[in-house]
Amino acid sequence: MNLIKIIGDVFFICQRLKEVDESYEVYFNLSTKSYEVHSNKQQKNSYCFKVPYPILDERTIDYAIKTRAENRDKIIEEIELNNKLIEEKNIKNQVNLLKEALCL
């Protein structure tokens, strides 16, 4: 494996992630050049998530909290609301295009 365990960092993200879940460990993946969070409680596959930012900072903590399994329903609700807003915007755009086409 091309993983390097990160024990400490400038913003204490590794330690602060333990407050979210005591099993969390941070690694740097040399192949993908990105940070990953793993859980030492998961036996076969410890991978939890790829940090979606190029550095470890406060956003990593927020992302870890947001993506926890307990928040699944809230995340699904956010996705559904966003999809509904996009659909409504698309319908309005199509109606406006039809109005423009009929007026010409």
Backbone as XML, in Angstrom:
<?xml version="1.0"?>
<chain id="A" units="angstrom">
  <residue number="1" name="MET">
    <atom name="N" x="0.835" y="-1.198" z="0.000"/>
    <atom name="CA" x="0.000" y="0.000" z="0.000"/>
    <atom name="C" x="0.863" y="1.238" z="0.000"/>
  </residue>
  <residue number="2" name="ASN">
    <atom name="N" x="0.366" y="2.260" z="-0.599"/>
    <atom name="CA" x="1.077" y="3.523" z="-0.674"/>
    <atom name="C" x="0.523" y="4.529" z="0.321"/>
  </residue>
  <residue number="3" name="LEU">
    <atom name="N" x="0.287" y="4.098" z="1.542"/>
    <atom name="CA" x="-0.275" y="4.979" z="2.558"/>
    <atom name="C" x="0.762" y="5.322" z="3.618"/>
  </residue>
  <residue number="4" name="ILE">
    <atom name="N" x="0.808" y="6.599" z="3.972"/>
    <atom name="CA" x="1.665" y="7.047" z="5.065"/>
    <atom name="C" x="0.755" y="7.555" z="6.172"/>
  </residue>
  <residue number="5" name="LYS">
    <atom name="N" x="0.892" y="6.990" z="7.358"/>
    <atom name="CA" x="0.064" y="7.414" z="8.482"/>
    <atom name="C" x="0.520" y="8.791" z="8.956"/>
  </residue>
  <residue number="6" name="ILE">
    <atom name="N" x="-0.455" y="9.684" z="9.117"/>
    <atom name="CA" x="-0.187" y="11.029" z="9.606"/>
    <atom name="C" x="-0.499" y="11.029" z="11.109"/>
  </residue>
  <residue number="7" name="ILE">
    <atom name="N" x="0.499" y="11.286" z="11.890"/>
    <atom name="CA" x="0.324" y="11.247" z="13.351"/>
    <atom name="C" x="-0.001" y="12.626" z="13.909"/>
  </residue>
  <residue number="8" name="GLY">
    <atom name="N" x="0.591" y="13.650" z="13.347"/>
    <atom name="CA" x="0.346" y="15.006" z="13.822"/>
    <atom name="C" x="0.357" y="15.984" z="12.670"/>
  </residue>
  <residue number="9" name="ASP">
    <atom name="N" x="-0.311" y="17.104" z="12.857"/>
    <atom name="CA" x="-0.356" y="18.132" z="11.823"/>
    <atom name="C" x="-0.474" y="19.492" z="12.493"/>
  </residue>
  <residue number="10" name="VAL">
    <atom name="N" x="-0.260" y="20.533" z="11.730"/>
    <atom name="CA" x="-0.209" y="21.898" z="12.245"/>
    <atom name="C" x="-1.509" y="22.312" z="12.936"/>
  </residue>
  <residue number="11" name="PHE">
    <atom name="N" x="-2.652" y="21.902" z="12.383"/>
    <atom name="CA" x="-3.951" y="22.316" z="12.920"/>
    <atom name="C" x="-4.562" y="21.282" z="13.868"/>
  </residue>
  <residue number="12" name="PHE">
    <atom name="N" x="-3.801" y="20.256" z="14.218"/>
    <atom name="CA" x="-4.256" y="19.199" z="15.133"/>
    <atom name="C" x="-5.511" y="18.480" z="14.616"/>
  </residue>
  <residue number="13" name="ILE">
    <atom name="N" x="-5.620" y="18.367" z="13.297"/>
    <atom name="CA" x="-6.791" y="17.730" z="12.686"/>
    <atom name="C" x="-6.848" y="16.251" z="13.069"/>
  </residue>
  <residue number="14" name="CYS">
    <atom name="N" x="-5.706" y="15.579" z="13.079"/>
    <atom name="CA" x="-5.681" y="14.153" z="13.445"/>
    <atom name="C" x="-6.269" y="13.936" z="14.845"/>
  </residue>
  <residue number="15" name="GLN">
    <atom name="N" x="-5.874" y="14.770" z="15.776"/>
    <atom name="CA" x="-6.383" y="14.652" z="17.139"/>
    <atom name="C" x="-7.849" y="15.054" z="17.225"/>
  </residue>
  <residue number="16" name="ARG">
    <atom name="N" x="-8.224" y="16.086" z="16.496"/>
    <atom name="CA" x="-9.603" y="16.568" z="16.540"/>
    <atom name="C" x="-10.568" y="15.593" z="15.874"/>
  </residue>
  <residue number="17" name="LEU">
    <atom name="N" x="-10.081" y="14.845" z="14.890"/>
    <atom name="CA" x="-10.931" y="13.816" z="14.273"/>
    <atom name="C" x="-11.286" y="12.726" z="15.284"/>
  </residue>
  <residue number="18" name="LYS">
    <atom name="N" x="-10.409" y="12.485" z="16.234"/>
    <atom name="CA" x="-10.678" y="11.492" z="17.283"/>
    <atom name="C" x="-11.883" y="11.904" z="18.125"/>
  </residue>
  <residue number="19" name="GLU">
    <atom name="N" x="-12.167" y="13.209" z="18.200"/>
    <atom name="CA" x="-13.350" y="13.685" z="18.924"/>
    <atom name="C" x="-14.629" y="13.342" z="18.161"/>
  </residue>
  <residue number="20" name="VAL">
    <atom name="N" x="-14.529" y="13.260" z="16.848"/>
    <atom name="CA" x="-15.673" y="12.863" z="16.019"/>
    <atom name="C" x="-15.871" y="11.361" z="16.125"/>
  </residue>
  <residue number="21" name="ASP">
    <atom name="N" x="-14.773" y="10.610" z="15.982"/>
    <atom name="CA" x="-14.795" y="9.150" z="16.108"/>
    <atom name="C" x="-13.408" y="8.712" z="16.547"/>
  </residue>
  <residue number="22" name="GLU">
    <atom name="N" x="-13.344" y="8.084" z="17.696"/>
    <atom name="CA" x="-12.037" y="7.715" z="18.268"/>
    <atom name="C" x="-11.258" y="6.732" z="17.407"/>
  </residue>
  <residue number="23" name="SER">
    <atom name="N" x="-11.924" y="6.071" z="16.463"/>
    <atom name="CA" x="-11.238" y="5.096" z="15.610"/>
    <atom name="C" x="-10.610" y="5.717" z="14.368"/>
  </residue>
  <residue number="24" name="TYR">
    <atom name="N" x="-10.879" y="6.991" z="14.101"/>
    <atom name="CA" x="-10.368" y="7.632" z="12.895"/>
    <atom name="C" x="-8.850" y="7.785" z="12.930"/>
  </residue>
  <residue number="25" name="GLU">
    <atom name="N" x="-8.243" y="7.483" z="11.775"/>
    <atom name="CA" x="-6.814" y="7.681" z="11.569"/>
    <atom name="C" x="-6.637" y="8.323" z="10.198"/>
  </residue>
  <residue number="26" name="VAL">
    <atom name="N" x="-5.667" y="9.218" z="10.082"/>
    <atom name="CA" x="-5.436" y="9.923" z="8.827"/>
    <atom name="C" x="-4.202" y="9.353" z="8.138"/>
  </residue>
  <residue number="27" name="TYR">
    <atom name="N" x="-4.333" y="9.163" z="6.823"/>
    <atom name="CA" x="-3.226" y="8.673" z="6.002"/>
    <atom name="C" x="-3.090" y="9.571" z="4.782"/>
  </residue>
  <residue number="28" name="PHE">
    <atom name="N" x="-1.869" y="9.628" z="4.258"/>
    <atom name="CA" x="-1.651" y="10.288" z="2.973"/>
    <atom name="C" x="-1.410" y="9.203" z="1.948"/>
  </residue>
  <residue number="29" name="ASN">
    <atom name="N" x="-2.221" y="9.213" z="0.885"/>
    <atom name="CA" x="-2.114" y="8.221" z="-0.176"/>
    <atom name="C" x="-1.148" y="8.753" z="-1.231"/>
  </residue>
  <residue number="30" name="LEU">
    <atom name="N" x="-0.010" y="8.091" z="-1.370"/>
    <atom name="CA" x="1.016" y="8.534" z="-2.318"/>
    <atom name="C" x="0.562" y="8.381" z="-3.771"/>
  </residue>
  <residue number="31" name="SER">
    <atom name="N" x="-0.295" y="7.407" z="-4.047"/>
    <atom name="CA" x="-0.767" y="7.186" z="-5.419"/>
    <atom name="C" x="-1.694" y="8.299" z="-5.876"/>
  </residue>
  <residue number="32" name="THR">
    <atom name="N" x="-2.609" y="8.686" z="-5.014"/>
    <atom name="CA" x="-3.597" y="9.705" z="-5.390"/>
    <atom name="C" x="-3.209" y="11.101" z="-4.923"/>
  </residue>
  <residue number="33" name="LYS">
    <atom name="N" x="-2.132" y="11.187" z="-4.145"/>
    <atom name="CA" x="-1.666" y="12.474" z="-3.599"/>
    <atom name="C" x="-2.777" y="13.163" z="-2.813"/>
  </residue>
  <residue number="34" name="SER">
    <atom name="N" x="-3.474" y="12.388" z="-1.979"/>
    <atom name="CA" x="-4.584" y="12.938" z="-1.203"/>
    <atom name="C" x="-4.613" y="12.308" z="0.183"/>
  </residue>
  <residue number="35" name="TYR">
    <atom name="N" x="-5.314" y="12.980" z="1.071"/>
    <atom name="CA" x="-5.487" y="12.467" z="2.425"/>
    <atom name="C" x="-6.713" y="11.564" z="2.473"/>
  </residue>
  <residue number="36" name="GLU">
    <atom name="N" x="-6.637" y="10.544" z="3.316"/>
    <atom name="CA" x="-7.755" y="9.625" z="3.525"/>
    <atom name="C" x="-7.955" y="9.438" z="5.021"/>
  </residue>
  <residue number="37" name="VAL">
    <atom name="N" x="-9.194" y="9.202" z="5.391"/>
    <atom name="CA" x="-9.504" y="8.867" z="6.775"/>
    <atom name="C" x="-9.930" y="7.412" z="6.814"/>
  </residue>
  <residue number="38" name="HIS">
    <atom name="N" x="-9.333" y="6.676" z="7.724"/>
    <atom name="CA" x="-9.614" y="5.256" z="7.910"/>
    <atom name="C" x="-10.072" y="5.032" z="9.342"/>
  </residue>
  <residue number="39" name="SER">
    <atom name="N" x="-10.745" y="3.921" z="9.577"/>
    <atom name="CA" x="-11.183" y="3.556" z="10.918"/>
    <atom name="C" x="-10.489" y="2.270" z="11.340"/>
  </residue>
  <residue number="40" name="ASN">
    <atom name="N" x="-9.839" y="2.311" z="12.485"/>
    <atom name="CA" x="-9.158" y="1.106" z="12.960"/>
    <atom name="C" x="-10.134" y="0.079" z="13.534"/>
  </residue>
  <residue number="41" name="LYS">
    <atom name="N" x="-11.430" y="0.404" z="13.572"/>
    <atom name="CA" x="-12.451" y="-0.550" z="14.027"/>
    <atom name="C" x="-12.969" y="-1.423" z="12.885"/>
  </residue>
  <residue number="42" name="GLN">
    <atom name="N" x="-12.761" y="-0.986" z="11.661"/>
    <atom name="CA" x="-13.236" y="-1.732" z="10.499"/>
    <atom name="C" x="-12.158" y="-2.730" z="10.093"/>
  </residue>
  <residue number="43" name="GLN">
    <atom name="N" x="-12.460" y="-4.004" z="10.196"/>
    <atom name="CA" x="-11.468" y="-5.052" z="9.996"/>
    <atom name="C" x="-10.993" y="-5.204" z="8.555"/>
  </residue>
  <residue number="44" name="LYS">
    <atom name="N" x="-11.902" y="-5.497" z="7.639"/>
    <atom name="CA" x="-11.490" y="-5.827" z="6.268"/>
    <atom name="C" x="-11.127" y="-4.601" z="5.446"/>
  </residue>
  <residue number="45" name="ASN">
    <atom name="N" x="-11.902" y="-3.564" z="5.562"/>
    <atom name="CA" x="-11.649" y="-2.349" z="4.788"/>
    <atom name="C" x="-11.759" y="-1.158" z="5.727"/>
  </residue>
  <residue number="46" name="SER">
    <atom name="N" x="-10.637" y="-0.571" z="6.065"/>
    <atom name="CA" x="-10.628" y="0.513" z="7.048"/>
    <atom name="C" x="-10.992" y="1.868" z="6.437"/>
  </residue>
  <residue number="47" name="TYR">
    <atom name="N" x="-11.044" y="1.950" z="5.107"/>
    <atom name="CA" x="-11.291" y="3.218" z="4.415"/>
    <atom name="C" x="-12.655" y="3.799" z="4.790"/>
  </residue>
  <residue number="48" name="CYS">
    <atom name="N" x="-12.662" y="5.079" z="5.163"/>
    <atom name="CA" x="-13.915" y="5.780" z="5.457"/>
    <atom name="C" x="-14.230" y="6.819" z="4.379"/>
  </residue>
  <residue number="49" name="PHE">
    <atom name="N" x="-13.276" y="7.728" z="4.136"/>
    <atom name="CA" x="-13.487" y="8.729" z="3.102"/>
    <atom name="C" x="-12.176" y="9.394" z="2.700"/>
  </residue>
  <residue number="50" name="LYS">
    <atom name="N" x="-12.201" y="9.927" z="1.477"/>
    <atom name="CA" x="-11.086" y="10.727" z="0.984"/>
    <atom name="C" x="-11.360" y="12.165" z="1.400"/>
  </residue>
  <residue number="51" name="VAL">
    <atom name="N" x="-10.381" y="12.830" z="1.949"/>
    <atom name="CA" x="-10.534" y="14.236" z="2.309"/>
    <atom name="C" x="-10.632" y="15.029" z="0.998"/>
  </residue>
  <residue number="52" name="PRO">
    <atom name="N" x="-11.729" y="15.753" z="0.793"/>
    <atom name="CA" x="-11.934" y="16.427" z="-0.499"/>
    <atom name="C" x="-11.179" y="17.748" z="-0.643"/>
  </residue>
  <residue number="53" name="TYR">
    <atom name="N" x="-10.195" y="17.963" z="0.189"/>
    <atom name="CA" x="-9.410" y="19.202" z="0.164"/>
    <atom name="C" x="-7.929" y="18.847" z="0.081"/>
  </residue>
  <residue number="54" name="PRO">
    <atom name="N" x="-7.121" y="19.727" z="-0.491"/>
    <atom name="CA" x="-5.699" y="19.401" z="-0.657"/>
    <atom name="C" x="-4.886" y="19.443" z="0.633"/>
  </residue>
  <residue number="55" name="ILE">
    <atom name="N" x="-5.438" y="20.057" z="1.678"/>
    <atom name="CA" x="-4.743" y="20.132" z="2.968"/>
    <atom name="C" x="-5.691" y="19.724" z="4.084"/>
  </residue>
  <residue number="56" name="LEU">
    <atom name="N" x="-5.111" y="19.373" z="5.223"/>
    <atom name="CA" x="-5.913" y="19.078" z="6.407"/>
    <atom name="C" x="-6.198" y="20.390" z="7.127"/>
  </residue>
  <residue number="57" name="ASP">
    <atom name="N" x="-7.474" y="20.730" z="7.247"/>
    <atom name="CA" x="-7.856" y="21.935" z="7.968"/>
    <atom name="C" x="-9.254" y="21.739" z="8.559"/>
  </residue>
  <residue number="58" name="GLU">
    <atom name="N" x="-9.840" y="22.816" z="9.058"/>
    <atom name="CA" x="-11.146" y="22.758" z="9.725"/>
    <atom name="C" x="-12.216" y="22.115" z="8.856"/>
  </residue>
  <residue number="59" name="ARG">
    <atom name="N" x="-12.118" y="22.294" z="7.556"/>
    <atom name="CA" x="-13.112" y="21.706" z="6.646"/>
    <atom name="C" x="-13.134" y="20.190" z="6.741"/>
  </residue>
  <residue number="60" name="THR">
    <atom name="N" x="-11.989" y="19.604" z="7.050"/>
    <atom name="CA" x="-11.914" y="18.143" z="7.189"/>
    <atom name="C" x="-12.782" y="17.681" z="8.359"/>
  </residue>
  <residue number="61" name="ILE">
    <atom name="N" x="-12.733" y="18.415" z="9.456"/>
    <atom name="CA" x="-13.567" y="18.079" z="10.627"/>
    <atom name="C" x="-15.036" y="18.215" z="10.256"/>
  </residue>
  <residue number="62" name="ASP">
    <atom name="N" x="-15.389" y="19.326" z="9.620"/>
    <atom name="CA" x="-16.782" y="19.547" z="9.212"/>
    <atom name="C" x="-17.268" y="18.444" z="8.281"/>
  </residue>
  <residue number="63" name="TYR">
    <atom name="N" x="-16.411" y="18.049" z="7.335"/>
    <atom name="CA" x="-16.766" y="16.988" z="6.388"/>
    <atom name="C" x="-16.966" y="15.657" z="7.113"/>
  </residue>
  <residue number="64" name="ALA">
    <atom name="N" x="-16.103" y="15.364" z="8.066"/>
    <atom name="CA" x="-16.218" y="14.112" z="8.826"/>
    <atom name="C" x="-17.531" y="14.064" z="9.605"/>
  </residue>
  <residue number="65" name="ILE">
    <atom name="N" x="-17.911" y="15.175" z="10.185"/>
    <atom name="CA" x="-19.168" y="15.230" z="10.947"/>
    <atom name="C" x="-20.361" y="15.093" z="10.006"/>
  </residue>
  <residue number="66" name="LYS">
    <atom name="N" x="-20.307" y="15.830" z="8.906"/>
    <atom name="CA" x="-21.438" y="15.838" z="7.966"/>
    <atom name="C" x="-21.675" y="14.471" z="7.346"/>
  </residue>
  <residue number="67" name="THR">
    <atom name="N" x="-20.620" y="13.723" z="7.052"/>
    <atom name="CA" x="-20.767" y="12.472" z="6.319"/>
    <atom name="C" x="-20.934" y="11.245" z="7.208"/>
  </residue>
  <residue number="68" name="ARG">
    <atom name="N" x="-21.056" y="11.437" z="8.498"/>
    <atom name="CA" x="-21.250" y="10.292" z="9.386"/>
    <atom name="C" x="-22.586" y="9.607" z="9.097"/>
  </residue>
  <residue number="69" name="ALA">
    <atom name="N" x="-22.651" y="8.332" z="9.339"/>
    <atom name="CA" x="-23.853" y="7.533" z="9.044"/>
    <atom name="C" x="-25.090" y="8.083" z="9.751"/>
  </residue>
  <residue number="70" name="GLU">
    <atom name="N" x="-24.908" y="8.646" z="10.934"/>
    <atom name="CA" x="-26.045" y="9.191" z="11.684"/>
    <atom name="C" x="-26.709" y="10.346" z="10.937"/>
  </residue>
  <residue number="71" name="ASN">
    <atom name="N" x="-25.962" y="10.990" z="10.053"/>
    <atom name="CA" x="-26.476" y="12.144" z="9.316"/>
    <atom name="C" x="-26.996" y="11.776" z="7.929"/>
  </residue>
  <residue number="72" name="ARG">
    <atom name="N" x="-27.099" y="10.494" z="7.647"/>
    <atom name="CA" x="-27.517" y="10.016" z="6.331"/>
    <atom name="C" x="-28.847" y="10.625" z="5.889"/>
  </residue>
  <residue number="73" name="ASP">
    <atom name="N" x="-29.849" y="10.611" z="6.756"/>
    <atom name="CA" x="-31.169" y="11.126" z="6.380"/>
    <atom name="C" x="-31.107" y="12.608" z="6.032"/>
  </residue>
  <residue number="74" name="LYS">
    <atom name="N" x="-30.327" y="13.362" z="6.793"/>
    <atom name="CA" x="-30.188" y="14.798" z="6.526"/>
    <atom name="C" x="-29.502" y="15.032" z="5.180"/>
  </residue>
  <residue number="75" name="ILE">
    <atom name="N" x="-28.484" y="14.242" z="4.880"/>
    <atom name="CA" x="-27.770" y="14.382" z="3.611"/>
    <atom name="C" x="-28.706" y="14.059" z="2.444"/>
  </residue>
  <residue number="76" name="ILE">
    <atom name="N" x="-29.483" y="12.999" z="2.571"/>
    <atom name="CA" x="-30.438" y="12.613" z="1.517"/>
    <atom name="C" x="-31.464" y="13.722" z="1.317"/>
  </residue>
  <residue number="77" name="GLU">
    <atom name="N" x="-31.924" y="14.301" z="2.409"/>
    <atom name="CA" x="-32.884" y="15.403" z="2.331"/>
    <atom name="C" x="-32.274" y="16.603" z="1.595"/>
  </residue>
  <residue number="78" name="GLU">
    <atom name="N" x="-31.019" y="16.927" z="1.895"/>
    <atom name="CA" x="-30.331" y="18.026" z="1.217"/>
    <atom name="C" x="-30.203" y="17.752" z="-0.283"/>
  </residue>
  <residue number="79" name="ILE">
    <atom name="N" x="-29.856" y="16.527" z="-0.632"/>
    <atom name="CA" x="-29.711" y="16.152" z="-2.040"/>
    <atom name="C" x="-31.048" y="16.276" z="-2.761"/>
  </residue>
  <residue number="80" name="GLU">
    <atom name="N" x="-32.115" y="15.767" z="-2.129"/>
    <atom name="CA" x="-33.440" y="15.828" z="-2.750"/>
    <atom name="C" x="-33.911" y="17.269" z="-2.931"/>
  </residue>
  <residue number="81" name="LEU">
    <atom name="N" x="-33.656" y="18.116" z="-1.937"/>
    <atom name="CA" x="-34.030" y="19.522" z="-2.045"/>
    <atom name="C" x="-33.256" y="20.196" z="-3.168"/>
  </residue>
  <residue number="82" name="ASN">
    <atom name="N" x="-31.970" y="19.930" z="-3.240"/>
    <atom name="CA" x="-31.143" y="20.507" z="-4.298"/>
    <atom name="C" x="-31.617" y="20.048" z="-5.671"/>
  </residue>
  <residue number="83" name="ASN">
    <atom name="N" x="-31.932" y="18.760" z="-5.800"/>
    <atom name="CA" x="-32.438" y="18.237" z="-7.079"/>
    <atom name="C" x="-33.756" y="18.900" z="-7.463"/>
  </residue>
  <residue number="84" name="LYS">
    <atom name="N" x="-34.623" y="19.133" z="-6.488"/>
    <atom name="CA" x="-35.909" y="19.778" z="-6.751"/>
    <atom name="C" x="-35.693" y="21.205" z="-7.243"/>
  </residue>
  <residue number="85" name="LEU">
    <atom name="N" x="-34.781" y="21.932" z="-6.605"/>
    <atom name="CA" x="-34.497" y="23.307" z="-7.023"/>
    <atom name="C" x="-33.933" y="23.351" z="-8.438"/>
  </residue>
  <residue number="86" name="ILE">
    <atom name="N" x="-33.057" y="22.420" z="-8.748"/>
    <atom name="CA" x="-32.486" y="22.348" z="-10.101"/>
    <atom name="C" x="-33.575" y="22.038" z="-11.123"/>
  </residue>
  <residue number="87" name="GLU">
    <atom name="N" x="-34.450" y="21.099" z="-10.776"/>
    <atom name="CA" x="-35.541" y="20.737" z="-11.692"/>
    <atom name="C" x="-36.461" y="21.929" z="-11.941"/>
  </residue>
  <residue number="88" name="GLU">
    <atom name="N" x="-36.813" y="22.653" z="-10.879"/>
    <atom name="CA" x="-37.679" y="23.825" z="-11.029"/>
    <atom name="C" x="-37.012" y="24.894" z="-11.895"/>
  </residue>
  <residue number="89" name="LYS">
    <atom name="N" x="-35.718" y="25.099" z="-11.693"/>
    <atom name="CA" x="-34.975" y="26.077" z="-12.497"/>
    <atom name="C" x="-34.963" y="25.659" z="-13.966"/>
  </residue>
  <residue number="90" name="ASN">
    <atom name="N" x="-34.751" y="24.368" z="-14.214"/>
    <atom name="CA" x="-34.743" y="23.872" z="-15.592"/>
    <atom name="C" x="-36.101" y="24.042" z="-16.257"/>
  </residue>
  <residue number="91" name="ILE">
    <atom name="N" x="-37.160" y="23.787" z="-15.520"/>
    <atom name="CA" x="-38.517" y="23.949" z="-16.071"/>
    <atom name="C" x="-38.763" y="25.417" z="-16.419"/>
  </residue>
  <residue number="92" name="LYS">
    <atom name="N" x="-38.375" y="26.333" z="-15.525"/>
    <atom name="CA" x="-38.546" y="27.762" z="-15.795"/>
    <atom name="C" x="-37.764" y="28.174" z="-17.036"/>
  </residue>
  <residue number="93" name="ASN">
    <atom name="N" x="-36.551" y="27.671" z="-17.155"/>
    <atom name="CA" x="-35.733" y="27.995" z="-18.329"/>
    <atom name="C" x="-36.381" y="27.482" z="-19.609"/>
  </residue>
  <residue number="94" name="GLN">
    <atom name="N" x="-36.933" y="26.272" z="-19.563"/>
    <atom name="CA" x="-37.585" y="25.708" z="-20.746"/>
    <atom name="C" x="-38.834" y="26.503" z="-21.116"/>
  </residue>
  <residue number="95" name="VAL">
    <atom name="N" x="-39.602" y="26.898" z="-20.114"/>
    <atom name="CA" x="-40.803" y="27.701" z="-20.368"/>
    <atom name="C" x="-40.407" y="29.028" z="-21.008"/>
  </residue>
  <residue number="96" name="ASN">
    <atom name="N" x="-39.358" y="29.656" z="-20.471"/>
    <atom name="CA" x="-38.909" y="30.937" z="-21.043"/>
    <atom name="C" x="-38.424" y="30.777" z="-22.478"/>
  </residue>
  <residue number="97" name="LEU">
    <atom name="N" x="-37.714" y="29.678" z="-22.761"/>
    <atom name="CA" x="-37.262" y="29.426" z="-24.115"/>
    <atom name="C" x="-38.450" y="29.211" z="-25.069"/>
  </residue>
  <residue number="98" name="LEU">
    <atom name="N" x="-39.467" y="28.506" z="-24.588"/>
    <atom name="CA" x="-40.655" y="28.295" z="-25.418"/>
    <atom name="C" x="-41.379" y="29.607" z="-25.675"/>
  </residue>
  <residue number="99" name="LYS">
    <atom name="N" x="-41.483" y="30.451" z="-24.651"/>
    <atom name="CA" x="-42.132" y="31.749" z="-24.818"/>
    <atom name="C" x="-41.394" y="32.584" z="-25.857"/>
  </residue>
  <residue number="100" name="GLU">
    <atom name="N" x="-40.055" y="32.590" z="-25.763"/>
    <atom name="CA" x="-39.248" y="33.337" z="-26.717"/>
    <atom name="C" x="-39.429" y="32.795" z="-28.137"/>
  </residue>
  <residue number="101" name="ALA">
    <atom name="N" x="-39.482" y="31.482" z="-28.265"/>
    <atom name="CA" x="-39.614" y="30.855" z="-29.587"/>
    <atom name="C" x="-40.979" y="31.159" z="-30.189"/>
  </residue>
  <residue number="102" name="LEU">
    <atom name="N" x="-42.027" y="31.192" z="-29.359"/>
    <atom name="CA" x="-43.380" y="31.441" z="-29.857"/>
    <atom name="C" x="-43.581" y="32.913" z="-30.216"/>
  </residue>
  <residue number="103" name="CYS">
    <atom name="N" x="-42.872" y="33.782" z="-29.546"/>
    <atom name="CA" x="-43.009" y="35.227" z="-29.815"/>
    <atom name="C" x="-42.273" y="35.668" z="-31.058"/>
  </residue>
  <residue number="104" name="LEU">
    <atom name="N" x="-41.335" y="34.869" z="-31.550"/>
    <atom name="CA" x="-40.556" y="35.253" z="-32.735"/>
    <atom name="C" x="-41.267" y="34.973" z="-34.006"/>
  </residue>
</chain>
